[in-house]
Amino acid sequence: MELSSFLVLVLVLAVLVLIRWIRKPSGRSLPPGPLALPLIGNLPMIDKRAPFKSFMQWSKTYGPVMTVYLGPQRMVVLVGYDTVKEALVDQADDFAPRGPIPFLNRVVKGYGLIVSNGERWRQLRRFTLTTLRDFGMGRKRMERWIQEESKHLLKSFEETRSKPVDPVFFMSRAVSNVICSLVFGQRFDYDDKSFLHLLQIISRLVRFVSSPWGQEKDNLDTEFHKNNLMATVLNLFVAGTETTSTTLRYALMLLIKHPHIQGQMQREIDRVIGRNRVPTMEDKKSLPFTDAVIHEVQRFLDIVPLNIPHYAMKDITFRGYVIPKDTVIIPMLHSVLRDEVQWETPWTFNPEHFLDANGNFKKNPAFIPFSAGKRSCVGESLARMELFLFIVSLLQRFSFSSPQGPDGIDPSPELSSFANMPRFYKLIASPR
């Protein structure tokens, strides 16, 4: 019995030492956080379906800078607008590196823009931004592509003849075709088999782009090679299609849920544009309520609540703490888009968040659905243009409803792990 008691005591002491070692590596002052268990860390305590909810709850006890362990992996979670802004903008160089994303690393093997760091990331980001601008992103050429695609999207809804349909397919085809126009210089018919052979088209693009860049082929240090090109194009398609099409689908869901908001947008659009003229980005300044609703859709959707992980490539001093090298950093976008100091009613869908007392559009610095700092989304200007032109075009021509009525719409996300994914639903597009 005495031997058993002694072994238990030794085991307890060993566990306490291990916990202390995990919590304070090399004696450094880590941010506080919930007690982590050996090997498994805080995993048993985290809401697996919505991890950000656990982080938000813990921040009430441990503050806006916390240490959390997912298994043996140490993470520092940043909560609230002031904290996230201080890290990503004020200390941009320290917090710029990207953290490991297992499923992406498995697919792209460290290549491409999203997961790369250091010189590779700097070269690819500069090249990607320059090339996208040359191809028309943020310019009239891109606006014309989106306007053209809007016509096909409207036609596809007309063909439903007011029957209930799932909007997923409609939105993804339209948004993907904009990316195709950007990357390949052409769109594809919605029933074109080329859509199903996207990899073959990417292969041709690789051969085409390899020709002018071939004069780099003997440079062993260059980042302009096939692996990086393929991975970066994949980044564009995955990020540029899924996030924007999901936001569009969610926008229609919320407008069905709040028909008075949909009606007010339509009255503003009718007054400024009418029902026949093709909307332009120039109309945006004359549609403050519509613009406010689109911004509020993005805020309320909160599509990537945890943000894409960042990483400490060296020891970082932040707010009196030391974030050790090799720590994953989570600047929570959810905590910014729901910051109770920055938003009057953060948990309510409320376009008034973006309107002043006179009904004019007003900006809010805490609106950062595309993140902030050196790792902000390279496709932000494209996404903003798509959201505005597609939504205005749709509301010009159709009123949207649900077969079950507004009460049949549940805007709460179906999945809330890496991304907030809205539930599937059916809508009716009734010509106006």
Secondary structure, 3 states (H helix, E strand, C coil): CHHHHHHHHHHHHHHHHHHHHHHCHHHCCCCCCCCCECCCECHHHCCCCCHHHHHHHHHHHHCCEEEEEECCEEEEEECCHHHHHHHHHHCHHHHCCECCCHHHHHHHCCCCCCCCCHHHHHHHHHHHHHHHHHCCCCCHHHHHHHHHHHHHHHHHHHCCCCCCECCHHHHHHHHHHHHHHHHHCCCCCCCCHHHHHHHHHHHHHHHHHHCHHHHHCCCCCCCCCHHHHHHHHHHHHHHHHHHHHHHHHHHHHHHHHCHHHHHHHHHHHHHHCCCCCCCCHHHHHHCHHHHHHHHHHHHHHCCCCCCCCEECCCCEEECCEEECCCCEEEECHHHHHCCCCCCCCCCCCCHHHHECCCCCECCCCCCCCCCCHHHCCCCHHHHHHHHHHHHHHHHHHEEEECCCCHHHCCCCCCEECCCEECCCCCEEEEEC
